[in-house]
Amino acid sequence: MSEGDYSKRLLVVRLSALGDVAIMEPVLRQRAAANPEVLFLVAGPPRLAPLFQDMPNVEYVPTERRQKPRELYRMLSALKPDMVADMHHVLRTIGMDWLFRLNGVPVRCIRKHDARGMATWMRYDRVFDHCGLKGGAIEEGHWSVKPADGHRRVVGVAPFAQHKGKIWPLEKMERLVEILSDKGYGVVLFGSPSEASVLESWVEKYEGVESLAGRYSFEEELKQIAGLDVMVSMDSANMHFASCLGIPVVSIWGATHPCRGFYGWKQDPAWAVQKEMDCRPCSKYGKKPCSKGDYPCLRGIEPIEVMERIESLLNR
């Protein structure tokens, strides 16, 4: 179908963060399939284009996050949308929304503070409802582990997150990698180029461990994630990338909490490893300093607990 054949052009805006854009992917995928007559123009971080490339009526528009409202409007209005779905709703997009409305383009916005505790994907889905689209995203069941089929099980490990309150102590994560190696599992490490030296030191110590940090494009990393049996991650974008690809995730939580709406799409709540404490969650995003000084919520989780969760999942 050519661009001129679509009955509606819907601009969907979510400029950051990587995990929040990834949460939107399965919701948008279902809406795009249910509304083939609509062209979805998705404005988001340049790096995440591969997540959306196989949807026939979705066009990804790489958008830098530091643009001012008028610059955003000038760029995105050139796409000639009939309606705007603002899934971000921060100052720069609010200003952009005002300019679209001023020029006769209707705008529907996410309401971040309504229905506290509602999963973020549900908030995105609600915006699409307000845009008049057919077919809501229904989360039925949970992802399951692929059959072994005689191959060695491979576990992905993503030890890092954006904020300290979401990072399990690295010595504990290294111990988990050691246990996985000793048990004969394949281990694939995920991280940014700045984290590569830490991960390479683990590769040198333990058998069957490979690091992808700084070596591959994001598109290639997605292919590697799709080949995993299980991903182990923090409350981070890697949990959501795996969720988009149908890979079960054993996630480790500290200052943040799954109940705040950022749990992975179709991930079983039983797979979240966390220490119940009166002070948790102390932060929605993991930014706040720990009131106790040393994040006992994270330090109190032992590698053997995470290993048991991984094996219970693999042996289901």
C-alpha positions in Angstrom: 0.0 0.0 0.0 1.4 3.4 -1.0 1.3 6.4 1.4 -1.5 7.9 -0.6 -3.7 4.9 0.0 -4.0 5.3 3.7 -7.2 6.9 5.1 -5.5 8.4 8.1 -1.9 9.5 9.1 -1.4 9.2 12.8 1.8 10.7 14.3 2.9 8.8 17.5 5.5 10.7 19.6 7.6 9.0 22.2 11.1 10.6 22.3 12.7 8.8 25.2 13.7 6.8 27.2 14.7 3.6 25.4 12.7 1.3 27.7 9.6 3.4 27.5 9.6 3.4 23.7 10.1 -0.4 23.8 7.1 -0.8 26.1 5.1 0.9 23.4 6.2 -1.5 20.6 3.8 -4.5 21.3 0.9 -2.1 21.8 1.5 -0.3 18.6 2.1 -3.6 16.8 -1.4 -4.8 17.7 -3.0 -1.5 16.8 -1.2 -1.3 13.5 -2.4 -4.9 12.6 -6.0 -4.0 13.6 -6.0 -0.7 11.6 -4.2 -1.5 8.2 -5.8 1.6 6.7 -3.9 3.9 9.1 -0.3 4.9 8.5 1.5 5.1 11.9 4.3 7.7 11.8 6.4 6.9 14.9 8.8 9.6 16.1 11.4 8.2 18.5 15.1 7.7 19.3 17.1 6.9 16.2 18.6 3.8 17.8 15.3 2.0 18.1 14.2 2.0 14.5 14.9 -1.8 14.1 12.1 -2.5 16.7 9.5 -1.2 14.3 10.9 -2.0 10.9 8.8 -5.1 10.1 5.3 -3.5 10.4 3.9 -2.7 6.9 1.9 0.4 7.9 4.4 1.9 10.3 7.0 4.4 9.3 9.7 5.2 11.9 10.9 8.8 12.1 14.3 9.1 14.0 13.9 12.1 16.2 16.6 13.7 18.4 15.3 14.3 22.0 16.9 17.7 22.5 14.9 19.5 19.9 12.8 22.5 21.0 9.0 22.5 20.6 9.1 24.7 17.5 11.8 22.6 15.9 9.9 19.4 16.7 6.7 20.9 15.2 8.5 22.1 12.1 10.0 18.7 11.5 7.0 16.6 12.3 4.3 18.8 10.7 6.1 18.1 7.4 4.8 14.5 7.7 1.3 16.0 7.3 -0.4 14.0 10.1 -4.2 14.0 10.5 -3.9 13.4 14.3 -1.1 13.3 16.9 -0.8 10.8 19.7 1.6 12.3 22.3 2.8 9.3 24.3 5.5 11.4 26.1 3.8 14.6 27.3 6.8 16.6 28.6 7.4 20.3 28.1 8.9 20.0 24.6 6.0 17.9 23.3 3.4 19.9 25.1 4.7 23.0 23.2 4.6 21.0 20.0 1.1 19.8 20.7 0.0 23.4 21.1 1.3 24.3 17.7 -0.4 21.4 16.1 -3.7 22.3 17.7 -3.2 25.9 16.6 -3.0 24.7 13.1 -6.1 22.5 13.2 -4.5 19.1 14.0 -6.2 17.2 16.9 -3.9 15.9 19.6 -4.5 13.1 22.1 -2.1 12.8 25.1 -1.0 10.2 27.6 -2.2 10.9 31.2 0.7 9.9 33.3 -0.8 10.7 36.7 -4.2 9.1 36.1 -4.8 5.5 37.3 -1.7 5.3 39.4 -0.2 1.8 39.3 -1.7 1.2 35.8 0.9 -0.5 33.5 2.5 1.9 31.1 1.4 -0.2 28.1 -2.2 0.3 29.3 -1.7 4.1 29.3 -0.4 3.9 25.7 -3.4 1.7 24.7 -5.8 4.2 26.2 -4.4 7.0 24.0 -4.9 4.9 20.9 -8.5 4.4 22.1 -8.9 8.1 22.3 -7.6 8.3 18.7 -10.5 6.2 17.6 -8.5 3.1 16.6 -9.9 -0.4 16.5 -8.5 -3.3 18.5 -7.0 -2.8 21.9 -3.8 -4.5 23.1 -4.8 -7.4 25.3 -2.1 -9.0 27.5 -3.1 -12.7 27.5 -0.8 -15.2 29.3 2.9 -14.9 29.8 6.0 -15.7 27.6 7.2 -19.3 27.9 10.6 -20.8 27.5 11.3 -22.4 24.1 11.7 -26.2 24.0 15.3 -27.3 24.6 15.5 -29.4 21.5 18.9 -30.7 22.6 20.7 -27.4 22.4 22.6 -25.8 25.3 20.5 -23.3 27.2 21.7 -19.7 26.7 21.1 -17.0 29.3 21.4 -13.3 28.5 22.7 -11.1 31.3 22.3 -7.3 31.3 23.9 -6.1 34.6 23.5 -2.3 34.1 20.7 0.3 34.3 20.5 4.1 34.1 20.4 4.8 37.8 22.3 3.3 40.8 19.1 2.4 42.6 18.4 -0.2 39.9 21.8 -1.9 39.6 22.5 -5.1 41.6 26.0 -5.1 43.0 28.4 -6.2 40.3 30.2 -8.7 42.5 26.9 -10.5 42.9 26.1 -10.4 39.2 29.6 -11.7 38.5 29.0 -14.6 41.0 25.8 -15.4 39.1 27.7 -15.5 35.8 30.2 -17.9 37.5 27.5 -20.2 38.6 25.9 -20.2 35.2 29.2 -21.0 33.6 29.9 -23.8 36.1 26.6 -25.4 35.4 27.3 -25.4 31.6 25.0 -22.7 30.5 25.9 -20.4 27.6 26.0 -16.7 28.8 25.7 -13.7 26.6 26.5 -10.3 28.3 24.8 -7.1 27.2 26.0 -3.6 27.9 27.2 -0.3 26.4 30.7 0.4 25.0 31.6 2.2 28.3 30.7 -1.0 30.2 32.6 -3.3 27.9 35.8 -3.6 30.0 33.9 -4.9 33.0 32.1 -7.5 30.9 35.3 -8.5 29.1 37.0 -9.3 32.4 34.2 -11.8 33.1 34.6 -13.4 29.6 38.3 -14.0 30.4 37.5 -15.7 33.8 34.6 -17.9 32.9 34.0 -20.5 30.2 31.1 -20.2 27.8 30.7 -16.5 28.4 30.5 -14.0 25.5 30.1 -10.2 25.7 28.4 -8.1 23.0 29.1 -4.8 24.5 30.4 -2.3 22.0 30.7 -5.0 19.3 27.4 -5.0 17.4 24.7 -2.7 16.1 21.4 -2.6 18.0 19.8 -4.6 15.2 22.3 -7.4 15.7 21.8 -7.3 19.5 18.1 -7.8 19.0 18.8 -10.9 16.9 21.0 -12.2 19.7 18.3 -11.5 22.3 15.7 -13.4 20.2 18.0 -16.4 20.4 18.1 -16.5 24.2 16.3 -18.9 26.4 16.1 -16.5 29.3 17.2 -12.9 29.9 18.4 -11.7 33.3 18.2 -7.9 33.7 17.6 -5.0 36.0 14.6 -2.8 35.7 16.1 -1.5 32.4 15.5 -1.3 28.7 16.9 -4.8 28.1 13.9 -6.2 30.0 11.6 -4.5 27.5 13.7 -5.4 24.4 13.4 -9.1 25.5 9.7 -8.6 26.2 9.1 -7.3 22.6 10.8 -10.5 21.3 8.9 -13.0 23.5 11.8 -13.9 25.7 11.1 -14.6 29.4 13.0 -12.3 31.8 14.2 -12.9 35.3 14.4 -9.3 36.5 16.1 -7.9 39.6 14.5 -5.0 41.4 15.8 -2.6 44.0 14.6 1.0 44.6 11.9 0.6 42.0 9.0 -1.9 42.0 7.1 -3.8 39.2 3.8 -2.4 40.6 4.7 1.1 39.5 3.7 0.3 35.9 7.1 -0.5 34.3 7.1 -4.3 34.3 7.9 -6.1 31.1 5.1 -7.0 28.6 3.7 -10.5 29.2 6.4 -11.3 31.9 5.1 -13.4 34.8 5.3 -11.4 38.1 6.7 -14.5 39.7 9.9 -14.0 37.7 10.7 -10.7 39.4 13.4 -11.1 42.1 13.0 -8.5 44.9 13.4 -8.1 48.6 10.3 -6.8 50.3 11.1 -3.8 52.5 9.0 -1.1 54.1 10.9 1.6 52.2 10.3 0.1 48.8 9.7 1.5 46.3 11.5 4.6 47.3 11.7 5.9 43.8 9.7 5.6 40.6 12.7 5.7 38.3 15.6 4.7 40.7 17.1 8.2 40.8 16.8 9.1 44.5 19.7 8.4 46.9 19.1 5.5 49.3 17.9 6.7 52.7 19.9 3.8 54.3 23.0 4.6 52.3 23.8 1.3 50.7 20.7 -0.1 49.0 20.0 -3.1 51.2 17.1 -3.8 48.9 19.7 -4.8 46.3 22.4 -6.1 48.5 20.0 -8.4 50.3 19.4 -10.4 47.1 21.8 -13.4 46.7 23.0 -15.0 43.5 21.6 -18.4 44.5 18.1 -16.9 44.7 18.4 -15.6 41.1 19.9 -18.9 39.9 17.0 -20.8 41.5 14.5 -18.5 39.7 16.3 -19.1 36.3 16.3 -22.8 36.7 12.7 -23.0 37.9 11.7 -21.1 34.7 13.9 -23.3 32.4 12.5 -26.5 34.0 8.8 -25.5 33.8 
